[in-house]
Amino acid sequence: MAGHSKWSNIKHRKERQDQKKGKVWSKCSKAIMAAARSGGGDPDTNLSLRYAIDEAKYANMPKDTIKRAIEKGAGGTGGADFQEIIYEGYGPGGTAILVVSLTDNNTRTVSEVRTIFKKGGGSMGNAGTVAFMFQTKGQIILDANKYDEDTVMNAALEAGADDVQSPEGDADDKGVWTILTEVADFQSVKNAIEESGIEISEAEIARIPDNTVAVAGDDVRKVMNLIDALEDDDDVQKVYTNADFDEAALAALD
């Protein structure tokens, strides 16, 4: 689940992902194999593979596991015939949801995703149903407990970033800085920030909502359960939403 920089949302998502690390690594391996299969095993010449490797590293996936996935994909024994397909729909509370899949059988995956939406109190739509509500951007996350405003702003501006969103944490946990870029500038901005000595916590080509929808009460549980169910599907790589969850209700889920 991603979408915007509200720290309570990001923190809850990362905690959920940590609880199912094996599933996350499996999805990272699949993305690496598919990218290596289609564009070769050299990340210097295969940008999709570079992205997939970086995301695996940010998920703390072991280097040997990453290497095996590259070799398997480049060798033609993994990632064959996988296609990225995006499904769209609505969740409880009028929330918009984008589901990014990597599948070798669209008939199977679309049926599974539609069933998950229905069981979760949502509805799956046709192409274009909610995609217009999101922009595709490079998104780079930095730990605000490690880096102050001057350090982040100077690095981001010098690197050519489009926008820097301030952290929304508290005294105990300051949260994260979110840096946004154009897709074409993502890799160069990310490289420049790393070369400045700043450690990146997370980075990806993400779908960022133009506006968010406030979600409170029992709808928080319903939307989170729907997102969890979608993310648990083996063919689903990522889930994006425009939901802005009430912090108290989100904390109560834990």
C-alpha positions as CSV (number, residue, x, y, z in Angstrom):
1,M,0.0,0.0,0.0
2,A,1.4,3.4,-0.9
3,G,0.0,6.7,-2.1
4,H,1.1,9.7,-0.1
5,S,3.5,10.6,2.7
6,K,1.4,10.6,5.8
7,W,3.7,8.9,8.3
8,S,1.0,6.9,10.1
9,N,0.0,5.3,6.8
10,I,3.6,4.5,5.7
11,K,4.6,3.2,9.1
12,H,1.6,0.8,9.3
13,R,2.3,-0.4,5.8
14,K,6.0,-1.2,6.5
15,E,5.0,-3.0,9.7
16,R,2.6,-5.2,7.8
17,Q,5.2,-5.9,5.1
18,D,7.8,-6.8,7.8
19,Q,5.3,-9.4,9.1
20,K,5.2,-11.1,5.7
21,K,8.8,-10.7,4.6
22,G,8.9,-14.0,2.9
23,K,6.0,-13.0,0.6
24,V,7.7,-9.7,-0.2
25,W,10.9,-11.4,-1.1
26,S,9.0,-13.8,-3.3
27,K,7.5,-10.9,-5.2
28,C,10.9,-9.2,-5.5
29,S,12.4,-12.3,-7.0
30,K,9.6,-12.6,-9.5
31,A,10.1,-9.0,-10.6
32,I,13.8,-9.5,-11.0
33,M,13.4,-12.7,-13.0
34,A,10.8,-11.2,-15.3
35,A,13.0,-8.1,-15.9
36,A,16.1,-10.2,-16.5
37,R,14.2,-12.5,-18.8
38,S,12.9,-9.7,-21.0
39,G,15.9,-7.3,-20.9
40,G,19.0,-9.3,-20.0
41,G,20.9,-9.7,-16.7
42,D,22.9,-6.5,-16.7
43,P,21.3,-3.8,-14.6
44,D,23.5,-1.1,-16.2
45,T,21.7,-1.7,-19.5
46,N,18.4,-3.0,-18.2
47,L,16.6,-0.2,-16.3
48,S,13.7,-2.4,-15.2
49,L,16.1,-4.8,-13.7
50,R,17.9,-2.0,-11.9
51,Y,14.6,-0.9,-10.4
52,A,13.7,-4.4,-9.3
53,I,17.1,-5.0,-7.8
54,D,17.0,-1.8,-5.8
55,E,13.6,-2.5,-4.4
56,A,14.8,-6.0,-3.3
57,K,17.7,-4.3,-1.5
58,Y,15.4,-1.9,0.2
59,A,13.4,-4.9,1.4
60,N,16.6,-6.3,2.9
61,M,16.6,-9.3,0.5
62,P,19.9,-11.2,0.7
63,K,22.4,-10.6,-2.1
64,D,22.8,-14.2,-2.9
65,T,19.0,-14.5,-3.4
66,I,19.0,-11.5,-5.7
67,K,21.9,-13.0,-7.7
68,R,20.1,-16.3,-8.1
69,A,17.0,-14.5,-9.3
70,I,19.0,-12.6,-11.9
71,E,20.7,-15.7,-13.1
72,K,17.5,-17.7,-13.3
73,G,15.7,-15.0,-15.3
74,A,18.7,-14.2,-17.6
75,G,19.2,-17.9,-18.2
76,G,15.7,-18.3,-19.5
77,T,14.4,-20.6,-16.7
78,G,12.5,-17.9,-14.8
79,G,10.2,-15.0,-15.4
80,A,9.0,-16.4,-18.8
81,D,5.9,-14.9,-20.3
82,F,5.1,-12.7,-17.3
83,Q,3.2,-9.5,-18.1
84,E,2.5,-6.5,-16.0
85,I,-1.2,-5.8,-15.8
86,I,-2.9,-3.1,-13.7
87,Y,-6.4,-3.6,-12.3
88,E,-8.6,-0.9,-10.9
89,G,-11.4,-0.6,-8.5
90,Y,-13.1,0.9,-5.4
91,G,-12.8,-0.1,-1.8
92,P,-15.0,0.6,1.2
93,G,-15.5,4.3,1.9
94,G,-15.2,5.3,-1.7
95,T,-11.4,4.7,-1.8
96,A,-9.7,4.2,-5.2
97,I,-7.4,1.2,-5.5
98,L,-4.8,0.3,-8.2
99,V,-3.5,-3.2,-8.3
100,V,-0.2,-3.9,-10.1
101,S,0.2,-7.5,-11.1
102,L,2.9,-9.6,-12.7
103,T,1.1,-12.6,-14.2
104,D,1.5,-15.4,-16.8
105,N,-2.3,-16.0,-16.8
106,N,-4.5,-12.9,-16.9
107,T,-7.7,-15.0,-16.9
108,R,-6.7,-16.5,-13.5
109,T,-5.4,-13.3,-12.0
110,V,-8.4,-11.1,-13.0
111,S,-10.8,-13.6,-11.6
112,E,-8.8,-13.8,-8.3
113,V,-8.6,-10.0,-8.0
114,R,-12.3,-9.5,-8.8
115,T,-13.2,-12.1,-6.1
116,I,-11.0,-10.3,-3.5
117,F,-12.6,-7.0,-4.3
118,K,-16.0,-8.4,-3.9
119,K,-15.3,-10.2,-0.6
120,G,-13.6,-7.1,0.7
121,G,-16.6,-4.9,0.2
122,G,-15.3,-3.2,-2.9
123,S,-15.9,-3.5,-6.6
124,M,-13.5,-4.0,-9.5
125,G,-13.8,-1.6,-12.4
126,N,-12.7,-1.4,-16.0
127,A,-9.5,0.1,-17.3
128,G,-9.6,3.9,-16.6
129,T,-12.0,3.6,-13.7
130,V,-9.6,5.2,-11.1
131,A,-6.2,5.4,-12.9
132,F,-6.9,9.0,-13.8
133,M,-6.8,9.9,-10.1
134,F,-3.1,8.8,-9.8
135,Q,0.2,10.1,-11.3
136,T,3.2,7.9,-12.0
137,K,6.1,9.4,-10.2
138,G,9.5,8.4,-8.8
139,Q,9.2,8.3,-5.0
140,I,12.2,8.3,-2.6
141,I,11.8,7.9,1.1
142,L,14.4,9.2,3.7
143,D,14.4,8.7,7.4
144,A,13.6,12.0,9.1
145,N,15.2,10.9,12.3
146,K,18.6,10.8,10.5
147,Y,18.4,13.9,8.2
148,D,17.3,17.5,8.9
149,E,15.5,19.8,6.5
150,D,18.6,21.6,5.2
151,T,20.4,18.4,4.4
152,V,17.4,16.9,2.5
153,M,16.4,20.0,0.7
154,N,19.9,20.8,-0.6
155,A,20.4,17.2,-1.7
156,A,17.0,17.0,-3.4
157,L,17.2,20.4,-5.2
158,E,20.8,19.7,-6.4
159,A,19.7,16.3,-7.7
160,G,16.8,17.8,-9.7
161,A,13.8,16.5,-7.7
162,D,10.3,17.9,-8.3
163,D,9.0,18.1,-4.8
164,V,9.9,17.3,-1.2
165,Q,7.1,16.5,1.3
166,S,7.9,17.2,4.9
167,P,7.7,14.5,7.6
168,E,4.6,14.2,9.7
169,G,5.9,12.3,12.7
170,D,6.3,13.3,16.3
171,A,9.0,13.8,18.9
172,D,9.6,10.1,19.3
173,D,9.5,9.2,15.7
174,K,9.9,12.1,13.2
175,G,8.7,10.1,10.3
176,V,10.0,10.3,6.7
177,W,10.9,12.8,4.0
178,T,9.3,11.9,0.7
179,I,11.0,13.1,-2.5
180,L,9.1,13.0,-5.8
181,T,10.6,13.0,-9.2
182,E,9.5,12.7,-12.8
183,V,9.9,9.1,-14.0
184,A,12.6,10.0,-16.5
185,D,14.6,11.6,-13.7
186,F,14.1,9.0,-11.0
187,Q,17.3,7.0,-11.4
188,S,19.6,10.1,-11.7
189,V,18.0,11.8,-8.7
190,K,18.2,8.6,-6.6
191,N,21.9,8.2,-7.6
192,A,22.7,11.8,-6.8
193,I,21.1,11.6,-3.4
194,E,23.0,8.4,-2.6
195,E,26.3,9.9,-3.8
196,S,25.7,12.8,-1.4
197,G,26.0,10.3,1.5
198,I,22.3,10.1,2.3
199,E,20.9,6.6,2.9
200,I,17.7,5.9,1.1
201,S,15.1,3.9,3.0
202,E,12.9,3.1,0.1
203,A,12.5,4.1,-3.6
204,E,10.2,3.1,-6.4
205,I,8.2,4.2,-9.4
206,A,4.9,4.7,-7.6
207,R,1.4,5.7,-8.4
208,I,0.7,8.9,-6.4
209,P,-2.9,10.0,-5.9
210,D,-3.8,13.6,-6.9
211,N,-6.1,13.8,-3.9
212,T,-6.8,11.6,-0.9
213,V,-10.1,10.3,0.7
214,A,-10.4,10.4,4.5
215,V,-11.2,7.0,5.9
216,A,-12.4,6.6,9.5
217,G,-14.2,4.2,11.8
218,D,-14.8,0.6,10.7
219,D,-13.9,1.5,7.1
220,V,-10.3,1.6,8.1
221,R,-10.3,-2.0,9.0
222,K,-12.3,-2.9,5.9
223,V,-9.9,-1.1,3.5
224,M,-6.8,-2.4,5.3
225,N,-8.2,-6.0,5.1
226,L,-8.9,-5.6,1.4
227,I,-5.4,-4.3,0.7
228,D,-3.9,-7.1,2.7
229,A,-5.9,-9.7,0.8
230,L,-4.8,-8.2,-2.5
231,E,-1.2,-8.0,-1.5
232,D,-1.3,-11.6,-0.4
233,D,-2.2,-12.8,-3.9
234,D,0.8,-14.4,-5.5
235,D,0.3,-12.5,-8.8
236,V,-0.1,-9.0,-7.2
237,Q,3.1,-7.0,-6.9
238,K,1.9,-3.7,-5.5
239,V,-1.3,-2.1,-4.3
240,Y,-1.8,1.7,-4.3
241,T,-4.7,3.6,-2.8
242,N,-5.8,7.2,-2.2
243,A,-7.0,6.3,1.3
244,D,-6.0,8.7,4.1
245,F,-6.6,6.6,7.3
246,D,-7.6,8.0,10.6
247,E,-4.6,7.6,12.9
248,A,-6.5,6.5,15.9
249,A,-8.4,3.8,14.0
250,L,-5.2,2.7,12.3
251,A,-3.4,2.3,15.6
252,A,-6.3,0.3,17.0
253,L,-5.8,-2.3,14.3
254,D,-2.5,-3.3,15.9
